[in-house]
Amino acid sequence: MKRPIKSITAAVIMFILNICAVSGYYSMNLPDSFYVESGGGLDLSTVFEIDAVKRESAVSAFSGTPYPSQRADLRLFGMIPVKSVELCTIERPKLIPGGEPFGIKLLMQGVMIVDTGAVSTEKGMEDPAGECGLEKGDMILYANGFPISENAQLQKIISDSDGAAVDIIYVRDEKKKAALLKPVMSRKDGCFKAGIWVRDSTAGIGTMTFYEPETCRFGGLGHPVCDSDTGEMIPISSGETADVNINQVIKGTSGCPGELHGSFCSGLSSGLIRKNSSCGVFGEQFTLPDTEPLPMALKQEVETGPAVIRTTVGKDGVKEYTIEIEDIDPSDSDGKNMVIRVTDQELIDKTGGIVQGMSGSPIIQNGMLVGAVTHVLVNDPEKGFGIFCENMYSESRISGGH
């Protein structure tokens, strides 16, 4: 009799442990907040049933914008606690899907140090930047109290210093710091130098994700514009968009990402860039395409399965190509909410799959705008990542230039 009792006890313990493991998994991997439509509830597409039981009502700042919100308890099978989340009620926006390539011109907020090095002087090799603690990736904002926005401004202050220490205010890891930079005279040309190389602007090409018809706001790229030398996200003071033509496609292969090459159509601006963030670039366009708006999908509505992307890879303009959403991670905050795979043979023949310059290409599923392409898998160019449109839209509603 004891053996059956022990077997039953072991089975019960195993069942409880499995339930705890499932609950713990969802607690770790489900987000802490969700948008829900006005009058609707939270319906999660999880393997095991999870119900959202609403608690008290409150108005709070969600993603930087005040929305009516409620706390809710997520419960496995309606009984077992998983976690507490915030449900924020919104009117579902309708957004014009993009797919058009656009030029990006950014003026930095300060100047970025892209390299440092020793200077040859009469005393030997000296390293002014290293001695005062400046490093590659630092953003210099002020020199001797003057705001710095161009390389030429900083170089003039250094060359006119006559060797006196220059008071530098810079940003590293989003924190302001101060340093005393003592220029040294170069033996080569007799000018005072600091041993730093800086950049004050950048330009590139990306793909538009969406436009908001009522405000002309846009979101594009799906990931930040980063400096090519330091890899750091670029804080901006201002920026512009421009029309571009795609004139060459470098096909991607395993281990070698492909790329769209384009040229700016003219020196005229087509819009303003207000913000460079982890979710992309955002601003306003002067004119919008004549395309029918689509409802924005909430993250819990995105499913694994077939979808399409809108993108431009040649002179034919914006076209739709089939993809498969293979995996979804609603908790990822690094622009990798979806794993996608290109299934359209025409696109594979043209590009090899996903290439640089396609970032921002909108992803459409079930008649809704669900996200944007963000990254390619270097060793498998037919696969890559995508970000939720909800994340980009939320970011577009927050003011700021970084």
ChimeraX attribute file (.defattr): number of C-alpha atoms within 10 A of each C-alpha:
attribute: neighborCount
match mode: 1-to-1
recipient: residues
	/A:1	5
	/A:2	6
	/A:3	8
	/A:4	9
	/A:5	10
	/A:6	11
	/A:7	11
	/A:8	11
	/A:9	12
	/A:10	12
	/A:11	12
	/A:12	12
	/A:13	12
	/A:14	12
	/A:15	12
	/A:16	12
	/A:17	12
	/A:18	12
	/A:19	14
	/A:20	15
	/A:21	12
	/A:22	14
	/A:23	20
	/A:24	14
	/A:25	12
	/A:26	17
	/A:27	16
	/A:28	12
	/A:29	12
	/A:30	20
	/A:31	19
	/A:32	13
	/A:33	18
	/A:34	19
	/A:35	21
	/A:36	21
	/A:37	15
	/A:38	12
	/A:39	8
	/A:40	9
	/A:41	15
	/A:42	19
	/A:43	13
	/A:44	17
	/A:45	12
	/A:46	10
	/A:47	6
	/A:48	12
	/A:49	12
	/A:50	23
	/A:51	21
	/A:52	21
	/A:53	15
	/A:54	17
	/A:55	12
	/A:56	8
	/A:57	13
	/A:58	12
	/A:59	11
	/A:60	15
	/A:61	11
	/A:62	17
	/A:63	14
	/A:64	12
	/A:65	12
	/A:66	11
	/A:67	17
	/A:68	15
	/A:69	22
	/A:70	18
	/A:71	18
	/A:72	20
	/A:73	19
	/A:74	25
	/A:75	18
	/A:76	20
	/A:77	11
	/A:78	14
	/A:79	10
	/A:80	15
	/A:81	17
	/A:82	23
	/A:83	19
	/A:84	19
	/A:85	19
	/A:86	22
	/A:87	24
	/A:88	23
	/A:89	18
	/A:90	15
	/A:91	10
	/A:92	14
	/A:93	15
	/A:94	19
	/A:95	24
	/A:96	22
	/A:97	29
	/A:98	29
	/A:99	27
	/A:100	27
	/A:101	30
	/A:102	26
	/A:103	23
	/A:104	25
	/A:105	19
	/A:106	24
	/A:107	21
	/A:108	24
	/A:109	22
	/A:110	27
	/A:111	28
	/A:112	30
	/A:113	20
	/A:114	20
	/A:115	17
	/A:116	19
	/A:117	15
	/A:118	16
	/A:119	23
	/A:120	17
	/A:121	17
	/A:122	12
	/A:123	9
	/A:124	10
	/A:125	13
	/A:126	20
	/A:127	19
	/A:128	23
	/A:129	24
	/A:130	17
	/A:131	12
	/A:132	14
	/A:133	11
	/A:134	23
	/A:135	16
	/A:136	19
	/A:137	23
	/A:138	24
	/A:139	29
	/A:140	26
	/A:141	22
	/A:142	19
	/A:143	21
	/A:144	16
	/A:145	11
	/A:146	14
	/A:147	15
	/A:148	21
	/A:149	21
	/A:150	18
	/A:151	16
	/A:152	12
	/A:153	14
	/A:154	21
	/A:155	17
	/A:156	12
	/A:157	15
	/A:158	24
	/A:159	17
	/A:160	13
	/A:161	17
	/A:162	14
	/A:163	17
	/A:164	14
	/A:165	16
	/A:166	19
	/A:167	16
	/A:168	19
	/A:169	21
	/A:170	21
	/A:171	16
	/A:172	14
	/A:173	10
	/A:174	10
	/A:175	7
	/A:176	13
	/A:177	16
	/A:178	16
	/A:179	17
	/A:180	19
	/A:181	22
	/A:182	21
	/A:183	25
	/A:184	27
	/A:185	20
	/A:186	19
	/A:187	15
	/A:188	10
	/A:189	9
	/A:190	11
	/A:191	15
	/A:192	24
	/A:193	26
	/A:194	25
	/A:195	19
	/A:196	21
	/A:197	15
	/A:198	22
	/A:199	19
	/A:200	21
	/A:201	22
	/A:202	17
	/A:203	13
	/A:204	16
	/A:205	26
	/A:206	27
	/A:207	28
	/A:208	29
	/A:209	32
	/A:210	32
	/A:211	27
	/A:212	20
	/A:213	17
	/A:214	8
	/A:215	9
	/A:216	16
	/A:217	23
	/A:218	27
	/A:219	29
	/A:220	32
	/A:221	32
	/A:222	34
	/A:223	25
	/A:224	21
	/A:225	25
	/A:226	16
	/A:227	17
	/A:228	10
	/A:229	12
	/A:230	15
	/A:231	11
	/A:232	17
	/A:233	17
	/A:234	27
	/A:235	25
	/A:236	24
	/A:237	19
	/A:238	17
	/A:239	24
	/A:240	20
	/A:241	25
	/A:242	21
	/A:243	20
	/A:244	19
	/A:245	21
	/A:246	22
	/A:247	12
	/A:248	14
	/A:249	19
	/A:250	16
	/A:251	20
	/A:252	24
	/A:253	18
	/A:254	13
	/A:255	11
	/A:256	15
	/A:257	21
	/A:258	22
	/A:259	18
	/A:260	22
	/A:261	18
	/A:262	22
	/A:263	16
	/A:264	17
	/A:265	14
	/A:266	10
	/A:267	8
	/A:268	11
	/A:269	17
	/A:270	17
	/A:271	22
	/A:272	21
	/A:273	24
	/A:274	22
	/A:275	26
	/A:276	28
	/A:277	23
	/A:278	20
	/A:279	28
	/A:280	26
	/A:281	29
	/A:282	31
	/A:283	23
	/A:284	20
	/A:285	21
	/A:286	11
	/A:287	11
	/A:288	17
	/A:289	11
	/A:290	7
	/A:291	11
	/A:292	10
	/A:293	18
	/A:294	17
	/A:295	15
	/A:296	24
	/A:297	22
	/A:298	20
	/A:299	24
	/A:300	19
	/A:301	15
	/A:302	22
	/A:303	18
	/A:304	14
	/A:305	12
	/A:306	17
	/A:307	23
	/A:308	22
	/A:309	28
	/A:310	25
	/A:311	27
	/A:312	22
	/A:313	26
	/A:314	17
	/A:315	10
	/A:316	8
	/A:317	14
	/A:318	17
	/A:319	15
	/A:320	18
	/A:321	18
	/A:322	18
	/A:323	23
	/A:324	20
	/A:325	23
	/A:326	15
	/A:327	15
	/A:328	21
	/A:329	16
	/A:330	18
	/A:331	15
	/A:332	15
	/A:333	14
	/A:334	13
	/A:335	23
	/A:336	23
	/A:337	22
	/A:338	25
	/A:339	21
	/A:340	28
	/A:341	24
	/A:342	24
	/A:343	18
	/A:344	17
	/A:345	13
	/A:346	13
	/A:347	20
	/A:348	17
	/A:349	10
	/A:350	14
	/A:351	22
	/A:352	23
	/A:353	28
	/A:354	31
	/A:355	27
	/A:356	20
	/A:357	26
	/A:358	29
	/A:359	28
	/A:360	33
	/A:361	32
	/A:362	33
	/A:363	30
	/A:364	25
	/A:365	21
	/A:366	13
	/A:367	11
	/A:368	21
	/A:369	29
	/A:370	26
	/A:371	33
	/A:372	36
	/A:373	31
	/A:374	30
	/A:375	26
	/A:376	25
	/A:377	20
	/A:378	18
	/A:379	13
	/A:380	18
	/A:381	25
	/A:382	24
	/A:383	22
	/A:384	22
	/A:385	23
	/A:386	28
	/A:387	33
	/A:388	31
	/A:389	27
	/A:390	19
	/A:391	21
	/A:392	27
	/A:393	22
	/A:394	14
	/A:395	23
	/A:396	23
	/A:397	14
	/A:398	13
	/A:399	13
	/A:400	15
	/A:401	20
	/A:402	17
